[in-house]
Amino acid sequence: MLLPMSPTDSMFLLGESRDHPMHVGGLALFEPPDGANARDVRAMLDAALARGTVAPLLRKRARRSATTLGQWGWDTDVAVDLDHHVRHDALPAPGGTTQLMELVARLHSGLLDRSRPLWEMHLIEGLTDGRFAVYMKIHHALADGVSAMKLLRSALSEDPDTTGMPAPWEPLVRERPALHLVPDPPTSSAGRLDLPAAALRAARGAAGDVAGMLPAIAATLGRASRGHGGPLTLSAPKSMLNVPIGGARRFAARSWPLERLRLVAKFADATVNDVVLAMCSGALRIYMRDQGALPTEPLIAMVPVSLRGERQETKAGNEIGVLMCNLATHLTDPAGRLDTVRASMREGKDAMRTRSSAQILAMSALGTAPLALGMFGIGGPIRPPNVMISNVPGPSTPLYWNGARMSALYPLSIPVDGQALNITCTSTDEQIAFGLTACRRALPPLAPLLDHLDDELGDLEQAVGL
């Protein structure tokens, strides 16, 4: 069956090329359970391969046909060649972090095969400390960063003694034939009135969205013209980050105790996400200054905001709004940068608070338009925001796969034309991990940026009196 694909999701297919892969990914590191090693984990994954079962989301293949008038749709029940999608890799000596990041950067550079479901998973062995790694990538048309991280975590357990767990590509519960039940008729006049009343409420909500759309967009333009926080910026400076990109990638990642960021946020009356943005601000300031490429005007970050409710967490596709944040990279004082970030994000959240999801998506479309045009090689009068910075919170407890503890989870994302660096964070087991994905041709090595993030967190702690 071919199901329609939303215009937002299809944009990631239409804008993809060899130099512009459109997939997100995750790198998870695991410690084998006591008495086991990476070879034992490989044996468990090989057993899962032999079972040959695949979750419904990962059986979907992007396809166009006459029935969709040439538009992209989802073929929902495709035969999956697991030997193609699940692969084994080994690190070269000495098998350290540098070799792991270089391998993952190469894996993240390659396009997914559109004739198949749009995902891959790699089991990586050969780490000198005895751990093993799992790298998974999935096309952005199929899942945004939030749902991709949830997909990976859904295969894990908080119980280290749980065994017999499915592999990340398998259904969480063995699929059973659907039962076609005839619903019971309503038993009262109140029941018969429920459906029309719900439809009427939905119609009123849709009408309200349409009526509020033009005022929402007008307000967005007004805020941007005054330099206030919101879904659109008109003040992003030209920088080394805002250039055409190639297909090769750089990747670097590191984790910090989440409690350190919480304490800074508490003492500064800010949020953890504000602290993440302030760390990135200080780190980018030094990184670009060392290249002789720091703009005199402050960098502007695009910050994705998930619009998913609790019932939508496992839904495929993309439900994302954006806010633009002034990173205050023109200021030398870490406390001043954090204050500016906090004020900018509060302004943006205030602008969204009274809007519906549909209105927020329309407002966000204005902000992302320069990047969307760049995906198709079309320039515009407005420069895109300088860098994407996102933060995907996760569980605070340790997670395990068949007794193997996940010791780190690093996200990988998508650089695009006009935005050669993407910084994505995710937290798990009381650690927050920063994943830096960049165009290899546009930017120098990213390892110094990790050191600058560490220095900036220390400077922020000192600035708030910790």
C-alpha positions as CSV (number, residue, x, y, z in Angstrom):
1,M,0.0,0.0,0.0
2,L,1.3,3.5,-0.9
3,L,0.4,6.1,1.7
4,P,0.9,9.8,1.1
5,M,3.9,11.6,2.5
6,S,3.6,15.0,4.2
7,P,5.1,18.0,2.3
8,T,7.5,18.6,5.1
9,D,8.8,15.1,5.0
10,S,9.1,15.0,1.2
11,M,11.2,18.2,1.3
12,F,14.1,16.1,2.8
13,L,13.9,13.8,-0.3
14,L,13.5,16.6,-2.8
15,G,16.5,18.5,-1.3
16,E,18.8,15.5,-1.1
17,S,21.9,15.1,-3.3
18,R,25.3,13.5,-3.1
19,D,26.6,16.6,-1.4
20,H,23.6,17.0,0.8
21,P,22.7,13.7,2.6
22,M,19.5,14.1,4.6
23,H,19.7,11.5,7.3
24,V,20.2,11.8,11.1
25,G,22.0,9.3,13.2
26,G,23.1,8.1,16.6
27,L,26.3,6.6,18.0
28,A,25.8,4.4,21.1
29,L,28.7,2.9,23.1
30,F,28.0,-0.2,25.2
31,E,29.9,-2.0,27.9
32,P,29.4,-5.8,27.5
33,P,27.8,-7.6,30.5
34,D,30.1,-9.3,33.1
35,G,31.7,-12.4,31.6
36,A,30.9,-11.4,28.0
37,N,32.6,-9.4,25.2
38,A,31.8,-7.8,21.9
39,R,31.8,-11.2,20.1
40,D,29.0,-12.4,22.4
41,V,27.0,-9.2,21.5
42,R,27.6,-9.9,17.8
43,A,26.3,-13.4,18.3
44,M,23.0,-12.0,19.7
45,L,22.7,-9.6,16.8
46,D,23.4,-12.4,14.3
47,A,20.6,-14.4,15.9
48,A,18.3,-11.5,15.5
49,L,19.3,-11.2,11.8
50,A,18.3,-14.9,11.4
51,R,14.9,-14.2,12.8
52,G,14.3,-11.7,10.0
53,T,11.6,-9.6,11.7
54,V,11.5,-5.8,11.1
55,A,9.5,-3.1,12.8
56,P,6.8,-1.5,10.6
57,L,8.5,1.9,10.6
58,L,11.7,0.4,9.2
59,R,9.8,-1.5,6.5
60,K,8.6,1.8,4.8
61,R,10.2,2.6,1.5
62,A,9.9,6.0,-0.2
63,R,8.3,5.7,-3.7
64,R,6.6,7.8,-6.3
65,S,3.9,6.5,-8.6
66,A,1.1,7.6,-10.9
67,T,-1.4,7.1,-8.0
68,T,0.4,9.9,-6.1
69,L,0.7,12.1,-9.2
70,G,4.5,11.9,-9.0
71,Q,4.6,12.9,-5.4
72,W,6.6,10.9,-2.8
73,G,4.7,8.4,-0.8
74,W,5.4,5.5,1.6
75,D,5.3,1.9,0.5
76,T,4.4,0.5,3.9
77,D,5.1,-3.2,3.7
78,V,8.4,-3.8,1.9
79,A,10.5,-7.0,2.0
80,V,13.7,-6.0,3.9
81,D,17.1,-7.4,3.1
82,L,18.6,-7.2,6.6
83,D,22.1,-8.2,5.4
84,H,22.1,-4.9,3.5
85,H,20.8,-2.8,6.4
86,V,22.7,-4.3,9.3
87,R,26.5,-4.4,8.9
88,H,29.6,-5.2,10.9
89,D,32.7,-2.9,11.1
90,A,36.0,-3.0,12.9
91,L,38.2,-0.1,14.0
92,P,41.7,0.1,12.8
93,A,44.5,0.2,15.5
94,P,44.7,1.6,18.0
95,G,40.9,1.5,18.3
96,G,40.5,4.7,20.2
97,T,38.0,7.5,20.2
98,T,39.8,9.3,17.3
99,Q,39.5,6.2,15.0
100,L,35.8,5.7,16.1
101,M,34.8,9.3,15.3
102,E,36.6,9.1,11.9
103,L,34.8,5.9,11.0
104,V,31.4,7.3,12.0
105,A,32.0,10.5,10.0
106,R,32.7,8.4,6.9
107,L,29.6,6.2,7.5
108,H,27.5,9.4,8.0
109,S,28.7,10.8,4.7
110,G,27.2,8.1,2.5
111,L,23.7,8.3,1.0
112,L,21.0,5.8,2.0
113,D,19.8,3.6,-0.9
114,R,16.4,4.9,-2.0
115,S,15.4,1.6,-3.5
116,R,15.2,0.2,0.0
117,P,13.9,1.4,3.4
118,L,15.9,4.4,4.4
119,W,18.0,3.2,7.4
120,E,21.2,1.4,8.3
121,M,22.8,0.0,11.5
122,H,26.5,-0.8,12.0
123,L,27.9,-2.9,14.8
124,I,31.5,-1.5,15.4
125,E,34.0,-3.7,17.1
126,G,37.7,-3.2,17.9
127,L,37.6,-0.6,20.7
128,T,40.6,-0.9,22.9
129,D,38.6,-0.5,26.1
130,G,36.5,-3.6,25.4
131,R,33.3,-1.7,24.6
132,F,31.4,-2.0,21.3
133,A,29.6,0.7,19.4
134,V,26.4,0.8,17.4
135,Y,25.9,3.5,14.8
136,M,22.4,3.9,13.2
137,K,21.2,6.3,10.6
138,I,17.7,7.0,9.4
139,H,16.4,9.4,6.7
140,H,15.0,12.7,8.0
141,A,11.9,12.1,5.8
142,L,11.2,9.0,7.9
143,A,12.0,10.4,11.4
144,D,13.2,13.7,12.9
145,G,15.9,13.7,15.5
146,V,13.5,13.4,18.5
147,S,11.8,10.3,17.1
148,A,15.1,8.8,15.9
149,M,16.6,9.0,19.4
150,K,13.4,7.5,20.8
151,L,13.5,4.7,18.3
152,L,17.0,3.8,19.5
153,R,16.1,4.1,23.2
154,S,13.0,2.0,22.7
155,A,15.1,-1.1,22.1
156,L,16.8,-0.6,25.6
157,S,15.7,-1.5,29.1
158,E,16.3,0.1,32.5
159,D,16.8,-3.5,34.0
160,P,20.3,-4.9,33.5
161,D,19.0,-8.4,34.0
162,T,16.5,-8.3,31.2
163,T,17.4,-10.9,28.5
164,G,15.9,-11.9,25.2
165,M,15.4,-8.3,24.1
166,P,14.7,-7.6,20.4
167,A,17.4,-6.0,18.3
168,P,16.9,-2.2,17.5
169,W,15.3,-3.0,14.1
170,E,12.8,-5.6,15.5
171,P,9.3,-5.0,16.7
172,L,9.1,-4.4,20.4
173,V,6.2,-6.8,20.6
174,R,5.8,-9.7,18.2
175,E,3.3,-8.6,15.6
176,R,0.0,-10.5,15.5
177,P,-2.6,-10.6,12.8
178,A,-5.0,-7.7,13.1
179,L,-8.5,-8.5,14.5
180,H,-11.2,-6.8,12.5
181,L,-13.8,-6.0,15.1
182,V,-17.2,-4.3,14.5
183,P,-17.6,-1.5,16.9
184,D,-20.5,-1.6,19.4
185,P,-23.3,0.9,18.5
186,P,-23.7,3.8,20.8
187,T,-25.9,3.0,23.7
188,S,-27.3,6.4,24.4
189,S,-28.3,9.7,22.7
190,A,-25.3,11.3,24.5
191,G,-23.0,8.8,22.8
192,R,-24.5,9.5,19.4
193,L,-23.9,13.2,19.9
194,D,-20.2,12.8,20.9
195,L,-18.9,12.4,17.4
196,P,-20.6,15.4,15.8
197,A,-19.6,17.5,18.8
198,A,-16.0,16.4,18.4
199,A,-16.1,17.2,14.7
200,L,-17.6,20.6,15.5
201,R,-14.8,21.3,18.0
202,A,-12.2,20.2,15.4
203,A,-13.7,22.5,12.8
204,R,-13.7,25.4,15.1
205,G,-10.1,24.8,16.0
206,A,-9.1,24.6,12.3
207,A,-11.0,27.8,11.6
208,G,-9.2,29.5,14.5
209,D,-5.9,28.4,13.1
210,V,-6.7,29.9,9.7
211,A,-8.0,33.1,11.2
212,G,-4.9,33.5,13.4
213,M,-2.4,32.7,10.7
214,L,-1.9,36.1,9.1
215,P,-1.7,37.9,12.5
216,A,0.8,35.3,13.7
217,I,3.0,35.8,10.6
218,A,2.7,39.6,10.8
219,A,3.8,39.4,14.5
220,T,6.7,37.2,13.6
221,L,7.9,39.7,11.0
222,G,7.5,42.6,13.4
223,R,9.5,40.9,16.1
224,A,12.3,40.0,13.7
225,S,12.5,43.6,12.4
226,R,13.1,44.7,16.0
227,G,15.7,42.0,16.7
228,H,13.5,40.2,19.2
229,G,13.6,36.4,19.8
230,G,11.1,34.4,17.7
231,P,10.9,32.0,14.8
232,L,12.6,34.4,12.3
233,T,15.8,36.4,12.2
234,L,16.8,39.2,9.9
235,S,20.2,39.9,11.6
236,A,22.3,36.7,11.1
237,P,25.8,37.9,10.1
238,K,27.8,36.4,7.3
239,S,30.3,33.8,8.7
240,M,32.6,30.8,7.9
241,L,29.6,28.6,8.9
242,N,27.3,29.9,6.2
243,V,28.8,28.5,3.0
244,P,28.0,25.9,0.4
245,I,28.9,22.4,1.6
246,G,30.1,19.1,0.2
247,G,29.1,15.5,1.1
248,A,32.1,14.5,3.4
249,R,31.6,15.0,7.1
250,R,33.5,15.7,10.3
251,F,32.1,14.4,13.6
252,A,33.2,15.0,17.2
253,A,31.5,14.3,20.5
254,R,31.9,14.5,24.2
255,S,29.8,14.1,27.4
256,W,29.5,16.2,30.6
257,P,27.7,15.5,33.9
258,L,24.2,16.9,33.5
259,E,24.2,18.1,37.1
260,R,26.9,20.7,36.3
261,L,24.6,22.3,33.7
262,R,21.6,22.1,36.1
263,L,23.5,23.9,38.8
264,V,24.5,26.7,36.4
265,A,20.9,27.0,35.3
266,K,19.7,27.1,38.9
267,F,22.1,29.9,40.0
268,A,21.5,31.9,36.8
269,D,17.6,31.5,36.8
270,A,17.9,29.9,33.4
271,T,17.1,26.6,31.8
272,V,19.5,23.7,31.0
273,N,18.9,24.5,27.3
274,D,20.0,28.1,27.9
275,V,23.2,26.8,29.4
276,V,23.7,24.5,26.4
277,L,23.3,27.5,24.1
278,A,25.7,29.6,26.2
279,M,28.3,26.9,26.2
280,C,28.0,26.8,22.4
281,S,28.2,30.5,22.2
282,G,31.5,30.7,24.1
283,A,33.0,27.7,22.3
284,L,32.1,29.1,18.8
285,R,33.5,32.5,19.8
286,I,36.9,31.1,20.5
287,Y,36.9,28.5,17.7
288,M,36.1,31.2,15.1
289,R,38.4,33.8,16.6
290,D,41.3,31.3,16.4
291,Q,40.5,31.0,12.6
292,G,40.4,34.8,12.3
293,A,36.7,34.5,11.3
294,L,34.6,35.8,14.2
295,P,32.0,38.2,13.0
296,T,31.6,41.5,14.8
297,E,27.8,41.0,15.0
298,P,26.5,38.2,17.2
299,L,25.9,34.7,15.7
300,I,22.3,33.6,15.5
301,A,21.3,30.0,16.4
302,M,18.3,28.1,15.0
303,V,16.9,26.1,17.9
304,P,14.3,23.3,17.0
305,V,11.3,23.0,19.3
306,S,9.4,19.7,19.2
307,L,5.6,20.1,18.9
308,R,4.9,16.4,19.7
309,G,2.5,15.6,22.5
310,E,2.9,12.6,24.6
311,R,0.7,10.5,22.3
312,Q,2.8,11.4,19.3
313,E,6.2,10.4,20.6
314,T,6.4,7.3,18.5
315,K,4.8,8.9,15.4
316,A,7.0,9.0,12.3
317,G,7.8,12.1,10.3
318,N,8.6,15.6,11.5
319,E,6.7,17.9,13.9
320,I,9.2,20.7,14.6
321,G,9.0,24.4,15.1
322,V,12.0,26.7,15.5
323,L,13.2,29.6,17.5
324,M,16.1,32.0,16.7
325,C,18.5,32.7,19.6
326,N,21.0,35.6,19.8
327,L,24.2,33.8,21.0
328,A,25.9,37.1,22.0
329,T,29.3,36.0,20.6
330,H,30.3,39.7,20.4
331,L,30.4,39.8,24.2
332,T,33.6,38.8,26.1
333,D,31.8,38.1,29.4
334,P,30.3,34.5,29.8
335,A,27.6,35.8,32.2
336,G,26.6,38.5,29.7
337,R,26.3,35.8,26.9
338,L,24.1,33.6,29.2
339,D,21.9,36.6,30.1
340,T,21.4,37.4,26.4
341,V,20.7,33.8,25.5
342,R,18.2,33.5,28.3
343,A,16.4,36.7,27.3
344,S,16.3,35.8,23.6
345,M,14.8,32.3,24.3
346,R,12.2,33.7,26.7
347,E,11.1,36.2,24.1
348,G,10.7,33.4,21.5
349,K,8.8,31.2,23.9
350,D,6.5,34.1,24.8
351,A,5.8,34.6,21.1
352,M,4.8,30.9,20.7
353,R,2.9,30.4,23.9
354,T,-0.5,31.6,22.6
355,R,-0.2,30.0,19.2
356,S,-1.5,26.7,17.9
357,S,0.9,24.0,16.5
358,A,-0.3,24.9,12.9
359,Q,0.4,28.6,13.5
360,I,3.9,27.8,15.0
361,L,4.7,25.7,12.0
362,A,3.7,28.5,9.6
363,M,5.8,31.0,11.6
364,S,8.7,28.6,11.7
365,A,8.5,28.2,7.9
366,L,9.4,31.8,7.6
367,G,12.6,31.3,9.6
368,T,13.6,28.1,7.8
369,A,12.8,29.5,4.3
370,P,16.4,30.7,3.6
371,L,17.8,27.2,4.4
372,A,15.0,25.5,2.4
373,L,15.7,27.7,-0.6
374,G,19.4,26.9,-0.2
375,M,18.6,23.2,-0.4
376,F,17.5,23.8,-4.0
377,G,20.4,26.2,-4.9
378,I,18.1,29.2,-4.7
379,G,19.5,32.3,-2.9
380,G,17.4,34.8,-1.1
381,P,17.6,38.3,0.4
382,I,17.7,37.0,4.0
383,R,20.8,35.1,5.3
384,P,20.0,31.9,7.2
385,P,20.8,31.6,10.9
386,N,24.4,30.7,11.5
387,V,24.2,27.4,13.2
388,M,21.6,24.8,14.3
389,I,21.7,23.9,18.0
390,S,19.2,21.3,19.4
391,N,18.8,19.5,22.7
392,V,16.9,16.2,23.0
393,P,16.3,15.3,26.6
394,G,16.4,11.6,27.5
395,P,16.0,9.2,30.5
396,S,18.0,9.9,33.6
397,T,18.5,6.2,34.4
398,P,21.0,3.8,32.9
399,L,19.9,1.8,29.9
400,Y,20.8,-1.7,28.9
401,W,20.5,-4.1,25.9
402,N,20.5,-7.7,27.0
403,G,22.7,-6.8,30.0
404,A,25.1,-4.5,28.1
405,R,25.1,-1.0,29.6
406,M,24.9,2.0,27.2
407,S,27.7,4.2,28.5
408,A,27.2,7.0,25.9
409,L,24.8,8.1,23.2
410,Y,26.0,10.8,20.7
411,P,23.6,12.3,18.1
412,L,24.6,13.0,14.5
413,S,22.6,15.4,12.4
414,I,22.5,17.3,9.0
415,P,24.7,20.2,7.9
416,V,23.2,22.0,4.9
417,D,24.1,24.7,2.4
418,G,24.4,27.9,4.3
419,Q,24.8,26.1,7.7
420,A,27.9,23.9,7.7
421,L,27.8,23.0,11.4
422,N,25.1,21.3,13.4
423,I,25.3,20.9,17.2
424,T,22.9,18.3,18.7
425,C,22.8,17.3,22.3
426,T,21.0,14.5,24.1
427,S,21.0,13.3,27.7
428,T,20.9,9.9,29.2
429,D,22.1,8.4,32.5
430,E,22.7,11.8,34.0
431,Q,25.2,12.7,31.2
432,I,24.6,15.2,28.4
433,A,26.3,14.5,25.1
434,F,27.2,17.1,22.5
435,G,27.4,15.7,18.9
436,L,29.1,18.1,16.4
437,T,28.4,17.3,12.7
438,A,30.0,19.5,10.1
439,C,31.0,19.7,6.4
440,R,34.6,18.4,6.2
441,R,35.4,20.8,3.3
442,A,34.0,23.9,5.0
443,L,35.4,23.6,8.6
444,P,38.7,22.7,10.2
445,P,38.9,19.8,12.7
446,L,36.2,19.9,15.4
447,A,38.2,18.5,18.4
448,P,39.2,22.1,19.6
449,L,35.6,23.0,19.7
450,L,35.0,20.2,22.3
451,D,37.8,21.7,24.4
452,H,36.2,25.1,24.1
453,L,32.9,23.7,25.3
454,D,34.6,22.3,28.4
455,D,36.3,25.6,29.1
456,E,33.1,27.6,28.6
457,L,31.2,25.4,31.1
458,G,33.9,26.0,33.6
459,D,33.7,29.8,32.9
460,L,30.0,29.7,33.4
461,E,30.3,27.9,36.7
462,Q,32.8,30.5,37.9
463,A,30.5,33.4,36.6
464,V,27.6,32.2,38.7
465,G,29.7,31.6,41.8
466,L,30.0,27.8,41.7
